[in-house]
Amino acid sequence: MDHPFFDNRRFFIPYFVVWALLLIAHSYLLTVLGGWAWKPALTAGVVMDGVFITLSLLSWYPLQGMYTSSSGRATLIINWLVFSVLMQPVWITLAYPLTRVVLPAMKGSMPFFSSMMLLHIVAGFILTVITLMVYYLILSEEALKEKTLREAEMKALITETELQSLKNQLNPHFLFNALNNIGSLILQKPDHAREMLVKLSGYLRNVLDYEKREFSTVREEMAQIRLYLDLEKIRFEDQWNLQVEAGKDCEDYPIPVMILQPLFENAVRHVGYKEGGKGFIRFSCEKHHEVVEISLVNSVDPAVRIPEGKGIGLKNIRKRLFLIYRREDLLQISRKEDIFEVHLTIPPAPGAVQ
């Protein structure tokens, strides 16, 4: 850390204002008690106080070293008190001879000046202790700032690690299922199998690209979801239809990358349909002011009980939303007979202007 009184006006100006007042008080005492004229009294005060100020400023560096290397507060206080005691003879040894050199015409008053040595030592000790207290407060403030900064960096690192871990928890069975399904198509429908391989390649390429990002857009997410659903339809054939209602004003809105994937995985896994009919998955997205409201509804079999909010995908979404936005009310889940709905509220991305 650089010297606080040279590199920070917040400390520089008050520090020297206080010393100017002490200089005036010192000179005043010489005129009242010693009968000195104002000019030599002020000169003597400038010399003595100037030496003291110089020593006080230079003491920052050893005191900073003591603060950094100290093993405890008690040890630090003892070291600083010893420093305060030792500083007084150094100050007097330098200041008194220099005053005599600067004021040779005041030789007759020097005995009085020397008689004030004890007063100067006591006052110097008190001023040194005050200076040390100021230094301690400055060093403590800087240490607290550094600690806060380290904690913030650590929290950011932990958050990034947790988000990465949550991304990696996305259903790995999808890849195995997709490859197995494509394998079953190779002999029966080779052209269809080739088309699905191209889509799987595009899907995985996007996943790799997403690993480097924290946010994508609604349009990008839905393009990825369409690839995912096309691959899943190999297994489920035409058991359900997809309906998409997304306003253009929300297509470019930033949302956490792959936040929709677990929702669609959940919908595909639990979609229900009547015999001879089809189920449905309906996605809607609307922007209200600076917030995007996303709804994903799928038909379910009324006889099948779905454990609301207990799947790993939904848990991951809740945790990711909290880590990013620091809110726990952004994911809502409801079930009404043969309808299962997930409602997602996405605020503006942190630091983004919508």
N, C-alpha and C positions, 0 to 999 in steps of 0.2 A: 504493500500500500504506500502511495506517495504521501508527502507531508500534508496534513489536513489544512494547515493555515496558509500554505502557499497555493494550493490547488483547489481550494473551495472558498468562495466568497462568503458563504454562509458562516464560516468560522473566522475568516481573515479579518473582516471589518470589525466585528464585536471584540475580537481579541486585542486589536491595537487601540480601539477606543478605550477599553478598560485600562490598558497600560498608560495611555495618555492621561487618564484621570489619576492614576497612581503617581505618575510623574509630577503632576501639579501638586498633589498632596505631599509628596516627598520634598519638593522645593519649598512649599509653604512651611513645613516643619523646620527647615534650615533657616528660614527668615525669622520665624517666631522664636524658636528656641536658641538659635545661635547668633541672631542679629545680622545675618548675611543679607546683602543686597539681593534683589531679585535675579539679576543677571548671573552672578556666580552661583547662586543657589540653584537656578535652573540648569546651568552648565554642569554642576556636580550631579544633579539628578539625572540629566541625560546620560552622563558617562556611566554612573553606577547602574541605573536601570537598563541602559543599553547593553551593558555586559551581562546583566541578569537575563534579559530577554534573549540575547544570543545563546547563552547557555541553556535556557529553557527550550528554545527551538531545536537546538542540536540534541538535546536529551531525548527527543522523540524517537530517534533511531535505536539507541540501546534499550529504552523502555519498551518499544514495540517488540524488540527481540525477546525481552524478558516475558512479555505477555504471551507471545507465541509459544515459547519453550517452557513456560511455567507448568508444573505438574498439579497445581491446585491454587485456589484463591488465597489461602493462608500464606503459602510460599511467595506468591506474587506480592502480597501486601508487605511482607517482611523485606523482600528485596527492594521494593520501591521506597520504603521508609529509610532503609540504609542508604539508598541512593540520595534521598532528600537530605540526610544528615551530611553526607560527604560533599554534596554540592556547595554547602555554605562556605567552608574554608577555601574552596576553589574560587568561588565568586569574590570573597573578600580579598584574597591574595592577588587577584587580577584587577579588581575595581579600585581599591584604595591607592596603590602606587600610580595607577593611570590618572586618578583624580588629582593627585599632587603634581603630576607632570603637566596636566592641562591647566591647573590653577596655581601657578607658582606664587602669584601675588597674594594668595590667601594663606600663606604659611602661618600667620598669627592665629588663624582660626582653625588650623589643622588639629591642634590638641582637642578642641571641642568636637571636631568631626570624628576623631579617633575614639572619643568617649562614647560616641553613638554606635560603636561596633556591635555591642551586645544587642542593641535595639535592631540594628540591620540584620544580624544573624537570625534573631527570632522572627522578624518580619519576613526575611528571605525564606525561612523554613516553612512558614505558613503559606506564603505565596507558592512555594514549590509543591506543597501538598495539594493546594487548590489546582495547580497546573496538572498534577498527576491525576486528580479526580476528573478533570476535563478530558485528559488523554484516555483515561479508562472508559469514560462514557463513549468517546469516539470509537475506540477499538471494539467495545462491546457492540455498538451499533453496526459496525462493519462486519463483525463476526456473525451477528444475527442475520444481516442481509445475505451473507455468503451461505449460511446454513439454510435460509429460506430458499435461496436460489438452487442449492443442491437438492433440497427436498422436492422442489417443483420439477427439476430435471429428472429426479428419480421417479416421481409420480407419472411424468410424461412417458418415461421409458417403460414403466410397469403397465401403463394403459396401452401403449403400443404393442407390448408383448401379449397382453390379454386379448386385444383385438385380433392380433395375428393368430393366436391360439383358437379363438372363436371361429375365425374364417376357416381354419384347418379342420374344424369339427363338422363341417358340412358333410352330409351323408355320402360316405365313400362307396356305399353299395350301389349307388346310381351308376358309377362307371362300370362295375362288374356286371350289373344287369344289362346295361346298354351293349356291352361287348358280347355277352351271351346271346342277347336278342338278335344282334346283327349276325352273329355266327349262325343262328338258326335260319336266317333269311338267305344266307349265301347260296344254299342249294335250291331253295324254293323260289326266291325272288332276287336273283343276283343284281339286277338293276336297282331295285329298292335298297338292297344291302349297301351298294356302292354309294347311293345318295345319302343313306344314314351315316356311313363312315365319314363322308364329307362334312355333314352337320356335326358329328361328334368331334371331328378335328377342329372345326370352327368354335365349337363350345369350349373345348379344352384350351384353345389358343387364347380365348377371351379370359378364361379363368387365370391363366398365367399372367396376362396383362393386368388383371385386377389385383394381383398380389402386390403390385407396386403402388396401388392407389388406395385411398381411403374413401373417396366419393366417386360416384358416377352419376348419370342422369336417368330420369325415368325412362326416356327413350332407349338408352343403352341397356338398361336392366330388362326392359320388355323384349328387346331383340334377343337377348340371351335367354330369357324365359321361353320364347317361342321355339328356340333350338332345343331347349330342354324338353318341352312338351312334345315336340315332334319325335324325339327319341323315345319318350315314355309311351307314345301311342303305338309303338311297335308291340309293346307288351299288352297294352289295354285296348288296342284296336280302336273302335269307334264307340266306346262306352260313354263318352262325355263330349260336350262341346265347350269351346272357349269363347267367351264374350268379353270384348274389351271396349271400355268407354273412358277414354282419356282426353281431356281438353288440351288443346295445343299450348295453352299458357303454362301447363305443368310439365310438358315433355322435356324441357331443358333444365328442370329444377334439380339441384344436387341432392342426392340421397346416399346414405351409406352403401358402399359397394356390396353387392350380393345380399342385400337385406331382404329382397323379395323371394329369393330362392327357397329358403326354408318354408315360407308361407305356401308356395305352390307345391312343394314336396308334400306338405301336410294335406293340401287340398286333393292332390292326386291320390294319396294313400287312402283317404277317407271318403272320396266322392261316392255318392250312392245313386242308384238309378233303379227305376221300376222295370219289371220284367217286360221285355219287348220295347222299352223306351230307352232314353238316354239321361244321364246326369248332366250337370252343367257346372262350369267354373266361370264366375263373372268377376272381372277386374274393373274397377273404376278409380279414377284419379281426378281430383278437382283442386284448384288453387283458390284459397280464400285469404286475401290480403298477402301476408308474407309466409303463410303456412300451407302445406300441401296435405290434403286428406286422402288417404288411400284406403280402399275397401276391397276385400277379397271374400267373395261369397261362393260357397259350393253346396250342392245338394248332398244330403246324407240320408242313410237309411234310418228311419225313426226308431227302429228296433235295436240299432247299434249305439252303444254308449261310447262317446269320445271323451277321454280325460282332458278337460279344458285346461290349457296352459301348462301341462306337465311334460310335454315332449321336449326333447333336447333342442329342437329347432326354435320353438317359441321361447324357451328359456334363454337361448343365445341371443335372440332378437332383443328381449328385454334388457339383457346385460349390455349388449352393444349400444343400444339407445341411451342407457344411463351413462356409460363411459364417455360417449360422445357429447351428449346434450345435458347430462346431469339432471335428468328428469325421469320419473318412474311412471308417468301417466300417459305415455305415448302409444302404448299398445293395449287395445281393448278387444276382448273376445266374448262372443255371445252365441247361444244355441237356441233355436226355436224350432221344435219338432223336426222337420226334414231340411232345415237350413242351418248351416254353420257359417258364421261371419267373423272375420278378423278386420279390425279397424286400426289403421296406422296413421298417426299424426307426425309429420316431419317438419320441424322448425327450420329456419335458415341455418345453413352450415356455420359452425363457429368461425367468426372472422369474415364471413361472406356478406355482401350487400345485395339484397334482392331488389 
